[in-house]
Amino acid sequence: MDEKKQQDLRRHAAENFFNSFEKQLLETFQESESEPAPPIPPAPTRSKKSKKAQNPSPEPIDLSALEEAIADIDQYLQNQSPQPPDS
């Protein structure tokens, strides 16, 4: 019987939490709707001339350099993630 009572208490607490969360969320949206949105600056336009000047001729991709870069990234990611203790 205790387990059923605990489940009911948890369910009631969860319902209260979600109701409170929903209320705060709606209030926040209503506040943000009443405030004017900041203007979005126009996206910069690029002419074809400037694009060609930046990259006149694409170089072919060196497969071995690409593989080395991938290996370096792989090694970096392995060093960044915590290592689980050996058992």
PyMOL Python script that loads the backbone (N, CA, C, O; Angstrom):
from pymol import cmd

cmd.read_pdbstr("""\
ATOM      1  N   MET A   1       0.824  -1.197   0.000  1.00  0.00           N
ATOM      2  CA  MET A   1       0.000   0.000   0.000  1.00  0.00           C
ATOM      3  C   MET A   1       0.864   1.255   0.000  1.00  0.00           C
ATOM      4  O   MET A   1       0.482   2.267  -0.589  1.00  0.00           O
ATOM      5  N   ASP A   2       2.015   1.202   0.649  1.00  0.00           N
ATOM      6  CA  ASP A   2       2.914   2.347   0.664  1.00  0.00           C
ATOM      7  C   ASP A   2       3.401   2.691  -0.743  1.00  0.00           C
ATOM      8  O   ASP A   2       3.522   3.863  -1.102  1.00  0.00           O
ATOM      9  N   GLU A   3       3.678   1.662  -1.528  1.00  0.00           N
ATOM     10  CA  GLU A   3       4.177   1.893  -2.887  1.00  0.00           C
ATOM     11  C   GLU A   3       3.131   2.615  -3.724  1.00  0.00           C
ATOM     12  O   GLU A   3       3.461   3.522  -4.488  1.00  0.00           O
ATOM     13  N   LYS A   4       1.866   2.214  -3.581  1.00  0.00           N
ATOM     14  CA  LYS A   4       0.786   2.869  -4.323  1.00  0.00           C
ATOM     15  C   LYS A   4       0.661   4.322  -3.893  1.00  0.00           C
ATOM     16  O   LYS A   4       0.447   5.199  -4.730  1.00  0.00           O
ATOM     17  N   LYS A   5       0.792   4.586  -2.612  1.00  0.00           N
ATOM     18  CA  LYS A   5       0.690   5.958  -2.113  1.00  0.00           C
ATOM     19  C   LYS A   5       1.846   6.811  -2.643  1.00  0.00           C
ATOM     20  O   LYS A   5       1.649   7.969  -3.009  1.00  0.00           O
ATOM     21  N   GLN A   6       3.055   6.234  -2.684  1.00  0.00           N
ATOM     22  CA  GLN A   6       4.215   6.942  -3.224  1.00  0.00           C
ATOM     23  C   GLN A   6       4.019   7.268  -4.702  1.00  0.00           C
ATOM     24  O   GLN A   6       4.336   8.369  -5.153  1.00  0.00           O
ATOM     25  N   GLN A   7       3.494   6.302  -5.447  1.00  0.00           N
ATOM     26  CA  GLN A   7       3.249   6.532  -6.867  1.00  0.00           C
ATOM     27  C   GLN A   7       2.231   7.651  -7.068  1.00  0.00           C
ATOM     28  O   GLN A   7       2.384   8.493  -7.954  1.00  0.00           O
ATOM     29  N   ASP A   8       1.181   7.650  -6.227  1.00  0.00           N
ATOM     30  CA  ASP A   8       0.177   8.709  -6.323  1.00  0.00           C
ATOM     31  C   ASP A   8       0.783  10.070  -5.996  1.00  0.00           C
ATOM     32  O   ASP A   8       0.492  11.060  -6.667  1.00  0.00           O
ATOM     33  N   LEU A   9       1.624  10.119  -4.967  1.00  0.00           N
ATOM     34  CA  LEU A   9       2.276  11.377  -4.606  1.00  0.00           C
ATOM     35  C   LEU A   9       3.193  11.858  -5.727  1.00  0.00           C
ATOM     36  O   LEU A   9       3.214  13.047  -6.043  1.00  0.00           O
ATOM     37  N   ARG A  10       3.944  10.948  -6.323  1.00  0.00           N
ATOM     38  CA  ARG A  10       4.839  11.317  -7.427  1.00  0.00           C
ATOM     39  C   ARG A  10       4.047  11.811  -8.629  1.00  0.00           C
ATOM     40  O   ARG A  10       4.421  12.796  -9.267  1.00  0.00           O
ATOM     41  N   ARG A  11       2.948  11.122  -8.935  1.00  0.00           N
ATOM     42  CA  ARG A  11       2.111  11.519 -10.063  1.00  0.00           C
ATOM     43  C   ARG A  11       1.529  12.909  -9.820  1.00  0.00           C
ATOM     44  O   ARG A  11       1.509  13.750 -10.718  1.00  0.00           O
ATOM     45  N   HIS A  12       1.060  13.137  -8.601  1.00  0.00           N
ATOM     46  CA  HIS A  12       0.483  14.439  -8.253  1.00  0.00           C
ATOM     47  C   HIS A  12       1.556  15.532  -8.339  1.00  0.00           C
ATOM     48  O   HIS A  12       1.292  16.617  -8.858  1.00  0.00           O
ATOM     49  N   ALA A  13       2.754  15.256  -7.839  1.00  0.00           N
ATOM     50  CA  ALA A  13       3.845  16.231  -7.904  1.00  0.00           C
ATOM     51  C   ALA A  13       4.234  16.516  -9.347  1.00  0.00           C
ATOM     52  O   ALA A  13       4.498  17.664  -9.703  1.00  0.00           O
ATOM     53  N   ALA A  14       4.271  15.482 -10.178  1.00  0.00           N
ATOM     54  CA  ALA A  14       4.610  15.658 -11.590  1.00  0.00           C
ATOM     55  C   ALA A  14       3.552  16.503 -12.304  1.00  0.00           C
ATOM     56  O   ALA A  14       3.881  17.370 -13.113  1.00  0.00           O
ATOM     57  N   GLU A  15       2.285  16.241 -11.997  1.00  0.00           N
ATOM     58  CA  GLU A  15       1.212  17.029 -12.606  1.00  0.00           C
ATOM     59  C   GLU A  15       1.318  18.492 -12.199  1.00  0.00           C
ATOM     60  O   GLU A  15       1.158  19.387 -13.029  1.00  0.00           O
ATOM     61  N   ASN A  16       1.589  18.733 -10.913  1.00  0.00           N
ATOM     62  CA  ASN A  16       1.742  20.106 -10.444  1.00  0.00           C
ATOM     63  C   ASN A  16       2.920  20.788 -11.116  1.00  0.00           C
ATOM     64  O   ASN A  16       2.835  21.954 -11.500  1.00  0.00           O
ATOM     65  N   PHE A  17       4.018  20.059 -11.256  1.00  0.00           N
ATOM     66  CA  PHE A  17       5.195  20.619 -11.907  1.00  0.00           C
ATOM     67  C   PHE A  17       4.881  21.006 -13.346  1.00  0.00           C
ATOM     68  O   PHE A  17       5.181  22.124 -13.767  1.00  0.00           O
ATOM     69  N   PHE A  18       4.279  20.091 -14.104  1.00  0.00           N
ATOM     70  CA  PHE A  18       3.980  20.378 -15.508  1.00  0.00           C
ATOM     71  C   PHE A  18       2.971  21.512 -15.651  1.00  0.00           C
ATOM     72  O   PHE A  18       3.082  22.330 -16.564  1.00  0.00           O
ATOM     73  N   ASN A  19       1.985  21.564 -14.751  1.00  0.00           N
ATOM     74  CA  ASN A  19       1.011  22.656 -14.812  1.00  0.00           C
ATOM     75  C   ASN A  19       1.701  23.995 -14.545  1.00  0.00           C
ATOM     76  O   ASN A  19       1.447  24.980 -15.238  1.00  0.00           O
ATOM     77  N   SER A  20       2.559  24.022 -13.555  1.00  0.00           N
ATOM     78  CA  SER A  20       3.296  25.241 -13.235  1.00  0.00           C
ATOM     79  C   SER A  20       4.217  25.631 -14.387  1.00  0.00           C
ATOM     80  O   SER A  20       4.298  26.801 -14.761  1.00  0.00           O
ATOM     81  N   PHE A  21       4.901  24.648 -14.939  1.00  0.00           N
ATOM     82  CA  PHE A  21       5.810  24.895 -16.061  1.00  0.00           C
ATOM     83  C   PHE A  21       5.046  25.458 -17.257  1.00  0.00           C
ATOM     84  O   PHE A  21       5.485  26.422 -17.883  1.00  0.00           O
ATOM     85  N   GLU A  22       3.914  24.856 -17.567  1.00  0.00           N
ATOM     86  CA  GLU A  22       3.110  25.305 -18.697  1.00  0.00           C
ATOM     87  C   GLU A  22       2.620  26.738 -18.478  1.00  0.00           C
ATOM     88  O   GLU A  22       2.607  27.546 -19.407  1.00  0.00           O
ATOM     89  N   LYS A  23       2.219  27.043 -17.254  1.00  0.00           N
ATOM     90  CA  LYS A  23       1.742  28.391 -16.931  1.00  0.00           C
ATOM     91  C   LYS A  23       2.863  29.411 -17.129  1.00  0.00           C
ATOM     92  O   LYS A  23       2.649  30.461 -17.737  1.00  0.00           O
ATOM     93  N   GLN A  24       4.051  29.105 -16.620  1.00  0.00           N
ATOM     94  CA  GLN A  24       5.186  30.020 -16.776  1.00  0.00           C
ATOM     95  C   GLN A  24       5.571  30.167 -18.241  1.00  0.00           C
ATOM     96  O   GLN A  24       5.912  31.262 -18.689  1.00  0.00           O
ATOM     97  N   LEU A  25       5.518  29.085 -18.978  1.00  0.00           N
ATOM     98  CA  LEU A  25       5.857  29.124 -20.393  1.00  0.00           C
ATOM     99  C   LEU A  25       4.885  30.018 -21.152  1.00  0.00           C
ATOM    100  O   LEU A  25       5.302  30.833 -21.974  1.00  0.00           O
ATOM    101  N   LEU A  26       3.600  29.870 -20.882  1.00  0.00           N
ATOM    102  CA  LEU A  26       2.599  30.703 -21.548  1.00  0.00           C
ATOM    103  C   LEU A  26       2.782  32.173 -21.187  1.00  0.00           C
ATOM    104  O   LEU A  26       2.658  33.042 -22.051  1.00  0.00           O
ATOM    105  N   GLU A  27       3.076  32.460 -19.920  1.00  0.00           N
ATOM    106  CA  GLU A  27       3.301  33.849 -19.497  1.00  0.00           C
ATOM    107  C   GLU A  27       4.509  34.437 -20.218  1.00  0.00           C
ATOM    108  O   GLU A  27       4.481  35.589 -20.652  1.00  0.00           O
ATOM    109  N   THR A  28       5.560  33.648 -20.341  1.00  0.00           N
ATOM    110  CA  THR A  28       6.764  34.125 -21.015  1.00  0.00           C
ATOM    111  C   THR A  28       6.486  34.409 -22.478  1.00  0.00           C
ATOM    112  O   THR A  28       6.933  35.428 -23.005  1.00  0.00           O
ATOM    113  N   PHE A  29       5.747  33.516 -23.151  1.00  0.00           N
ATOM    114  CA  PHE A  29       5.411  33.745 -24.555  1.00  0.00           C
ATOM    115  C   PHE A  29       4.537  34.986 -24.712  1.00  0.00           C
ATOM    116  O   PHE A  29       4.721  35.763 -25.649  1.00  0.00           O
ATOM    117  N   GLN A  30       3.593  35.170 -23.804  1.00  0.00           N
ATOM    118  CA  GLN A  30       2.717  36.330 -23.899  1.00  0.00           C
ATOM    119  C   GLN A  30       3.506  37.621 -23.692  1.00  0.00           C
ATOM    120  O   GLN A  30       3.234  38.626 -24.348  1.00  0.00           O
ATOM    121  N   GLU A  31       4.476  37.599 -22.787  1.00  0.00           N
ATOM    122  CA  GLU A  31       5.318  38.779 -22.565  1.00  0.00           C
ATOM    123  C   GLU A  31       6.156  39.073 -23.802  1.00  0.00           C
ATOM    124  O   GLU A  31       6.291  40.226 -24.211  1.00  0.00           O
ATOM    125  N   SER A  32       6.718  38.020 -24.396  1.00  0.00           N
ATOM    126  CA  SER A  32       7.574  38.238 -25.557  1.00  0.00           C
ATOM    127  C   SER A  32       6.758  38.685 -26.776  1.00  0.00           C
ATOM    128  O   SER A  32       7.284  39.381 -27.645  1.00  0.00           O
ATOM    129  N   GLU A  33       5.499  38.299 -26.847  1.00  0.00           N
ATOM    130  CA  GLU A  33       4.659  38.739 -27.963  1.00  0.00           C
ATOM    131  C   GLU A  33       4.319  40.211 -27.843  1.00  0.00           C
ATOM    132  O   GLU A  33       4.163  40.892 -28.857  1.00  0.00           O
ATOM    133  N   SER A  34       4.201  40.713 -26.628  1.00  0.00           N
ATOM    134  CA  SER A  34       3.841  42.113 -26.442  1.00  0.00           C
ATOM    135  C   SER A  34       5.031  43.035 -26.708  1.00  0.00           C
ATOM    136  O   SER A  34       4.838  44.216 -26.997  1.00  0.00           O
ATOM    137  N   GLU A  35       6.259  42.516 -26.616  1.00  0.00           N
ATOM    138  CA  GLU A  35       7.452  43.302 -26.904  1.00  0.00           C
ATOM    139  C   GLU A  35       7.756  43.209 -28.395  1.00  0.00           C
ATOM    140  O   GLU A  35       7.633  42.139 -28.991  1.00  0.00           O
ATOM    141  N   PRO A  36       8.155  44.337 -29.002  1.00  0.00           N
ATOM    142  CA  PRO A  36       8.497  44.260 -30.423  1.00  0.00           C
ATOM    143  C   PRO A  36       9.792  43.473 -30.623  1.00  0.00           C
ATOM    144  O   PRO A  36      10.742  43.600 -29.850  1.00  0.00           O
ATOM    145  N   ALA A  37       9.805  42.677 -31.654  1.00  0.00           N
ATOM    146  CA  ALA A  37      10.990  41.874 -31.953  1.00  0.00           C
ATOM    147  C   ALA A  37      12.065  42.771 -32.543  1.00  0.00           C
ATOM    148  O   ALA A  37      11.759  43.696 -33.295  1.00  0.00           O
ATOM    149  N   PRO A  38      13.329  42.502 -32.206  1.00  0.00           N
ATOM    150  CA  PRO A  38      14.392  43.322 -32.785  1.00  0.00           C
ATOM    151  C   PRO A  38      14.461  43.088 -34.292  1.00  0.00           C
ATOM    152  O   PRO A  38      14.224  41.974 -34.759  1.00  0.00           O
ATOM    153  N   PRO A  39      14.784  44.133 -35.051  1.00  0.00           N
ATOM    154  CA  PRO A  39      14.826  43.957 -36.504  1.00  0.00           C
ATOM    155  C   PRO A  39      15.955  43.018 -36.906  1.00  0.00           C
ATOM    156  O   PRO A  39      17.038  43.027 -36.320  1.00  0.00           O
ATOM    157  N   ILE A  40      15.676  42.218 -37.908  1.00  0.00           N
ATOM    158  CA  ILE A  40      16.666  41.272 -38.413  1.00  0.00           C
ATOM    159  C   ILE A  40      17.425  41.960 -39.540  1.00  0.00           C
ATOM    160  O   ILE A  40      16.819  42.395 -40.520  1.00  0.00           O
ATOM    161  N   PRO A  41      18.749  42.063 -39.410  1.00  0.00           N
ATOM    162  CA  PRO A  41      19.500  42.729 -40.476  1.00  0.00           C
ATOM    163  C   PRO A  41      19.460  41.891 -41.751  1.00  0.00           C
ATOM    164  O   PRO A  41      19.423  40.662 -41.692  1.00  0.00           O
ATOM    165  N   PRO A  42      19.467  42.559 -42.899  1.00  0.00           N
ATOM    166  CA  PRO A  42      19.436  41.796 -44.153  1.00  0.00           C
ATOM    167  C   PRO A  42      20.729  41.010 -44.335  1.00  0.00           C
ATOM    168  O   PRO A  42      21.801  41.438 -43.908  1.00  0.00           O
ATOM    169  N   ALA A  43      20.607  39.880 -44.964  1.00  0.00           N
ATOM    170  CA  ALA A  43      21.772  39.031 -45.209  1.00  0.00           C
ATOM    171  C   ALA A  43      22.673  39.718 -46.226  1.00  0.00           C
ATOM    172  O   ALA A  43      22.187  40.300 -47.195  1.00  0.00           O
ATOM    173  N   PRO A  44      23.972  39.652 -46.010  1.00  0.00           N
ATOM    174  CA  PRO A  44      24.867  40.286 -46.980  1.00  0.00           C
ATOM    175  C   PRO A  44      24.805  39.547 -48.310  1.00  0.00           C
ATOM    176  O   PRO A  44      24.749  38.319 -48.363  1.00  0.00           O
ATOM    177  N   THR A  45      24.819  40.328 -49.374  1.00  0.00           N
ATOM    178  CA  THR A  45      24.785  39.722 -50.703  1.00  0.00           C
ATOM    179  C   THR A  45      26.195  39.675 -51.251  1.00  0.00           C
ATOM    180  O   THR A  45      26.982  40.603 -51.063  1.00  0.00           O
ATOM    181  N   ARG A  46      26.500  38.597 -51.921  1.00  0.00           N
ATOM    182  CA  ARG A  46      27.824  38.433 -52.512  1.00  0.00           C
ATOM    183  C   ARG A  46      27.679  38.422 -54.021  1.00  0.00           C
ATOM    184  O   ARG A  46      26.810  37.756 -54.583  1.00  0.00           O
ATOM    185  N   SER A  47      28.524  39.151 -54.635  1.00  0.00           N
ATOM    186  CA  SER A  47      28.502  39.136 -56.092  1.00  0.00           C
ATOM    187  C   SER A  47      29.359  37.981 -56.593  1.00  0.00           C
ATOM    188  O   SER A  47      30.217  37.481 -55.865  1.00  0.00           O
ATOM    189  N   LYS A  48      29.136  37.565 -57.807  1.00  0.00           N
ATOM    190  CA  LYS A  48      29.898  36.455 -58.366  1.00  0.00           C
ATOM    191  C   LYS A  48      31.363  36.817 -58.521  1.00  0.00           C
ATOM    192  O   LYS A  48      32.225  35.944 -58.418  1.00  0.00           O
ATOM    193  N   LYS A  49      31.664  38.087 -58.766  1.00  0.00           N
ATOM    194  CA  LYS A  49      33.048  38.520 -58.926  1.00  0.00           C
ATOM    195  C   LYS A  49      33.835  38.308 -57.644  1.00  0.00           C
ATOM    196  O   LYS A  49      34.952  37.792 -57.680  1.00  0.00           O
ATOM    197  N   SER A  50      33.255  38.706 -56.496  1.00  0.00           N
ATOM    198  CA  SER A  50      33.993  38.570 -55.238  1.00  0.00           C
ATOM    199  C   SER A  50      34.191  37.104 -54.878  1.00  0.00           C
ATOM    200  O   SER A  50      35.214  36.741 -54.298  1.00  0.00           O
ATOM    201  N   LYS A  51      33.230  36.266 -55.213  1.00  0.00           N
ATOM    202  CA  LYS A  51      33.368  34.839 -54.920  1.00  0.00           C
ATOM    203  C   LYS A  51      34.495  34.228 -55.755  1.00  0.00           C
ATOM    204  O   LYS A  51      35.268  33.412 -55.253  1.00  0.00           O
ATOM    205  N   LYS A  52      34.588  34.619 -57.023  1.00  0.00           N
ATOM    206  CA  LYS A  52      35.645  34.105 -57.884  1.00  0.00           C
ATOM    207  C   LYS A  52      37.008  34.610 -57.434  1.00  0.00           C
ATOM    208  O   LYS A  52      38.001  33.888 -57.531  1.00  0.00           O
ATOM    209  N   ALA A  53      37.063  35.831 -56.948  1.00  0.00           N
ATOM    210  CA  ALA A  53      38.327  36.404 -56.510  1.00  0.00           C
ATOM    211  C   ALA A  53      38.829  35.698 -55.256  1.00  0.00           C
ATOM    212  O   ALA A  53      40.039  35.566 -55.067  1.00  0.00           O
ATOM    213  N   GLN A  54      37.924  35.244 -54.401  1.00  0.00           N
ATOM    214  CA  GLN A  54      38.310  34.571 -53.169  1.00  0.00           C
ATOM    215  C   GLN A  54      38.841  33.168 -53.446  1.00  0.00           C
ATOM    216  O   GLN A  54      39.782  32.732 -52.784  1.00  0.00           O
ATOM    217  N   ASN A  55      38.276  32.469 -54.384  1.00  0.00           N
ATOM    218  CA  ASN A  55      38.673  31.098 -54.672  1.00  0.00           C
ATOM    219  C   ASN A  55      38.799  30.932 -56.189  1.00  0.00           C
ATOM    220  O   ASN A  55      37.890  30.408 -56.833  1.00  0.00           O
ATOM    221  N   PRO A  56      39.933  31.380 -56.764  1.00  0.00           N
ATOM    222  CA  PRO A  56      40.040  31.373 -58.219  1.00  0.00           C
ATOM    223  C   PRO A  56      40.015  29.974 -58.821  1.00  0.00           C
ATOM    224  O   PRO A  56      39.343  29.761 -59.831  1.00  0.00           O
ATOM    225  N   SER A  57      40.728  29.014 -58.231  1.00  0.00           N
ATOM    226  CA  SER A  57      40.699  27.656 -58.774  1.00  0.00           C
ATOM    227  C   SER A  57      40.748  26.664 -57.624  1.00  0.00           C
ATOM    228  O   SER A  57      41.697  26.662 -56.839  1.00  0.00           O
ATOM    229  N   PRO A  58      39.731  25.824 -57.522  1.00  0.00           N
ATOM    230  CA  PRO A  58      39.723  24.855 -56.426  1.00  0.00           C
ATOM    231  C   PRO A  58      40.836  23.823 -56.604  1.00  0.00           C
ATOM    232  O   PRO A  58      41.079  23.317 -57.699  1.00  0.00           O
ATOM    233  N   GLU A  59      41.500  23.531 -55.487  1.00  0.00           N
ATOM    234  CA  GLU A  59      42.565  22.529 -55.523  1.00  0.00           C
ATOM    235  C   GLU A  59      41.966  21.154 -55.280  1.00  0.00           C
ATOM    236  O   GLU A  59      41.001  21.030 -54.527  1.00  0.00           O
ATOM    237  N   PRO A  60      42.513  20.126 -55.897  1.00  0.00           N
ATOM    238  CA  PRO A  60      41.993  18.780 -55.650  1.00  0.00           C
ATOM    239  C   PRO A  60      42.290  18.358 -54.215  1.00  0.00           C
ATOM    240  O   PRO A  60      43.299  18.763 -53.637  1.00  0.00           O
ATOM    241  N   ILE A  61      41.408  17.546 -53.648  1.00  0.00           N
ATOM    242  CA  ILE A  61      41.568  17.087 -52.273  1.00  0.00           C
ATOM    243  C   ILE A  61      42.579  15.946 -52.237  1.00  0.00           C
ATOM    244  O   ILE A  61      42.462  14.966 -52.972  1.00  0.00           O
ATOM    245  N   ASP A  62      43.574  16.096 -51.364  1.00  0.00           N
ATOM    246  CA  ASP A  62      44.589  15.062 -51.185  1.00  0.00           C
ATOM    247  C   ASP A  62      44.025  14.029 -50.210  1.00  0.00           C
ATOM    248  O   ASP A  62      43.787  14.345 -49.044  1.00  0.00           O
ATOM    249  N   LEU A  63      43.812  12.806 -50.674  1.00  0.00           N
ATOM    250  CA  LEU A  63      43.181  11.767 -49.870  1.00  0.00           C
ATOM    251  C   LEU A  63      43.999  11.446 -48.625  1.00  0.00           C
ATOM    252  O   LEU A  63      43.427  11.267 -47.550  1.00  0.00           O
ATOM    253  N   SER A  64      45.307  11.371 -48.740  1.00  0.00           N
ATOM    254  CA  SER A  64      46.124  11.036 -47.570  1.00  0.00           C
ATOM    255  C   SER A  64      46.066  12.153 -46.529  1.00  0.00           C
ATOM    256  O   SER A  64      46.065  11.875 -45.329  1.00  0.00           O
ATOM    257  N   ALA A  65      46.018  13.416 -46.973  1.00  0.00           N
ATOM    258  CA  ALA A  65      45.906  14.533 -46.032  1.00  0.00           C
ATOM    259  C   ALA A  65      44.555  14.497 -45.326  1.00  0.00           C
ATOM    260  O   ALA A  65      44.456  14.797 -44.136  1.00  0.00           O
ATOM    261  N   LEU A  66      43.527  14.131 -46.067  1.00  0.00           N
ATOM    262  CA  LEU A  66      42.191  14.019 -45.487  1.00  0.00           C
ATOM    263  C   LEU A  66      42.159  12.912 -44.434  1.00  0.00           C
ATOM    264  O   LEU A  66      41.600  13.097 -43.353  1.00  0.00           O
ATOM    265  N   GLU A  67      42.754  11.767 -44.748  1.00  0.00           N
ATOM    266  CA  GLU A  67      42.795  10.658 -43.786  1.00  0.00           C
ATOM    267  C   GLU A  67      43.580  11.045 -42.539  1.00  0.00           C
ATOM    268  O   GLU A  67      43.194  10.684 -41.427  1.00  0.00           O
ATOM    269  N   GLU A  68      44.684  11.780 -42.713  1.00  0.00           N
ATOM    270  CA  GLU A  68      45.469  12.233 -41.560  1.00  0.00           C
ATOM    271  C   GLU A  68      44.652  13.187 -40.700  1.00  0.00           C
ATOM    272  O   GLU A  68      44.693  13.113 -39.472  1.00  0.00           O
ATOM    273  N   ALA A  69      43.918  14.073 -41.341  1.00  0.00           N
ATOM    274  CA  ALA A  69      43.090  15.018 -40.597  1.00  0.00           C
ATOM    275  C   ALA A  69      42.016  14.286 -39.806  1.00  0.00           C
ATOM    276  O   ALA A  69      41.751  14.628 -38.653  1.00  0.00           O
ATOM    277  N   ILE A  70      41.398  13.285 -40.413  1.00  0.00           N
ATOM    278  CA  ILE A  70      40.367  12.502 -39.727  1.00  0.00           C
ATOM    279  C   ILE A  70      40.976  11.768 -38.535  1.00  0.00           C
ATOM    280  O   ILE A  70      40.370  11.711 -37.466  1.00  0.00           O
ATOM    281  N   ALA A  71      42.162  11.211 -38.714  1.00  0.00           N
ATOM    282  CA  ALA A  71      42.840  10.510 -37.615  1.00  0.00           C
ATOM    283  C   ALA A  71      43.165  11.479 -36.490  1.00  0.00           C
ATOM    284  O   ALA A  71      43.016  11.140 -35.316  1.00  0.00           O
ATOM    285  N   ASP A  72      43.612  12.694 -36.841  1.00  0.00           N
ATOM    286  CA  ASP A  72      43.911  13.702 -35.821  1.00  0.00           C
ATOM    287  C   ASP A  72      42.660  14.082 -35.039  1.00  0.00           C
ATOM    288  O   ASP A  72      42.692  14.207 -33.814  1.00  0.00           O
ATOM    289  N   ILE A  73      41.563  14.262 -35.758  1.00  0.00           N
ATOM    290  CA  ILE A  73      40.298  14.615 -35.092  1.00  0.00           C
ATOM    291  C   ILE A  73      39.847  13.473 -34.192  1.00  0.00           C
ATOM    292  O   ILE A  73      39.395  13.700 -33.070  1.00  0.00           O
ATOM    293  N   ASP A  74      39.970  12.251 -34.684  1.00  0.00           N
ATOM    294  CA  ASP A  74      39.607  11.072 -33.896  1.00  0.00           C
ATOM    295  C   ASP A  74      40.429  11.009 -32.609  1.00  0.00           C
ATOM    296  O   ASP A  74      39.891  10.769 -31.528  1.00  0.00           O
ATOM    297  N   GLN A  75      41.720  11.224 -32.736  1.00  0.00           N
ATOM    298  CA  GLN A  75      42.602  11.178 -31.566  1.00  0.00           C
ATOM    299  C   GLN A  75      42.247  12.297 -30.585  1.00  0.00           C
ATOM    300  O   GLN A  75      42.228  12.082 -29.374  1.00  0.00           O
ATOM    301  N   TYR A  76      41.970  13.479 -31.107  1.00  0.00           N
ATOM    302  CA  TYR A  76      41.597  14.603 -30.256  1.00  0.00           C
ATOM    303  C   TYR A  76      40.322  14.284 -29.478  1.00  0.00           C
ATOM    304  O   TYR A  76      40.249  14.534 -28.275  1.00  0.00           O
ATOM    305  N   LEU A  77      39.323  13.735 -30.159  1.00  0.00           N
ATOM    306  CA  LEU A  77      38.060  13.409 -29.498  1.00  0.00           C
ATOM    307  C   LEU A  77      38.252  12.341 -28.430  1.00  0.00           C
ATOM    308  O   LEU A  77      37.628  12.404 -27.371  1.00  0.00           O
ATOM    309  N   GLN A  78      39.104  11.369 -28.698  1.00  0.00           N
ATOM    310  CA  GLN A  78      39.372  10.325 -27.704  1.00  0.00           C
ATOM    311  C   GLN A  78      40.076  10.914 -26.484  1.00  0.00           C
ATOM    312  O   GLN A  78      39.808  10.499 -25.356  1.00  0.00           O
ATOM    313  N   ASN A  79      40.962  11.866 -26.696  1.00  0.00           N
ATOM    314  CA  ASN A  79      41.667  12.503 -25.577  1.00  0.00           C
ATOM    315  C   ASN A  79      40.732  13.400 -24.769  1.00  0.00           C
ATOM    316  O   ASN A  79      40.940  13.583 -23.569  1.00  0.00           O
ATOM    317  N   GLN A  80      39.706  13.960 -25.407  1.00  0.00           N
ATOM    318  CA  GLN A  80      38.790  14.863 -24.726  1.00  0.00           C
ATOM    319  C   GLN A  80      37.744  14.126 -23.904  1.00  0.00           C
ATOM    320  O   GLN A  80      37.294  14.636 -22.878  1.00  0.00           O
ATOM    321  N   SER A  81      37.350  12.937 -24.338  1.00  0.00           N
ATOM    322  CA  SER A  81      36.323  12.200 -23.610  1.00  0.00           C
ATOM    323  C   SER A  81      36.969  11.478 -22.433  1.00  0.00           C
ATOM    324  O   SER A  81      38.070  10.942 -22.560  1.00  0.00           O
ATOM    325  N   PRO A  82      36.274  11.462 -21.262  1.00  0.00           N
ATOM    326  CA  PRO A  82      36.837  10.790 -20.095  1.00  0.00           C
ATOM    327  C   PRO A  82      36.963   9.284 -20.330  1.00  0.00           C
ATOM    328  O   PRO A  82      36.047   8.637 -20.837  1.00  0.00           O
ATOM    329  N   GLN A  83      38.090   8.762 -19.958  1.00  0.00           N
ATOM    330  CA  GLN A  83      38.350   7.328 -20.134  1.00  0.00           C
ATOM    331  C   GLN A  83      37.785   6.561 -18.944  1.00  0.00           C
ATOM    332  O   GLN A  83      38.052   6.933 -17.802  1.00  0.00           O
ATOM    333  N   PRO A  84      36.999   5.485 -19.181  1.00  0.00           N
ATOM    334  CA  PRO A  84      36.482   4.683 -18.072  1.00  0.00           C
ATOM    335  C   PRO A  84      37.641   3.920 -17.418  1.00  0.00           C
ATOM    336  O   PRO A  84      38.553   3.474 -18.114  1.00  0.00           O
ATOM    337  N   PRO A  85      37.616   3.769 -16.102  1.00  0.00           N
ATOM    338  CA  PRO A  85      38.687   3.040 -15.436  1.00  0.00           C
ATOM    339  C   PRO A  85      38.710   1.570 -15.867  1.00  0.00           C
ATOM    340  O   PRO A  85      37.666   0.932 -16.006  1.00  0.00           O
ATOM    341  N   ASP A  86      39.915   1.053 -16.073  1.00  0.00           N
ATOM    342  CA  ASP A  86      40.054  -0.354 -16.459  1.00  0.00           C
ATOM    343  C   ASP A  86      39.776  -1.251 -15.266  1.00  0.00           C
ATOM    344  O   ASP A  86      40.263  -1.001 -14.163  1.00  0.00           O
ATOM    345  N   SER A  87      38.995  -2.291 -15.491  1.00  0.00           N
ATOM    346  CA  SER A  87      38.650  -3.199 -14.385  1.00  0.00           C
ATOM    347  C   SER A  87      39.262  -4.540 -14.605  1.00  0.00           C
ATOM    348  O   SER A  87      39.087  -5.440 -13.784  1.00  0.00           O
TER     349      SER A  87
END
""", "prot")
cmd.dss("prot")
cmd.show_as("cartoon", "prot")
cmd.util.cbc("prot")
cmd.orient("prot")
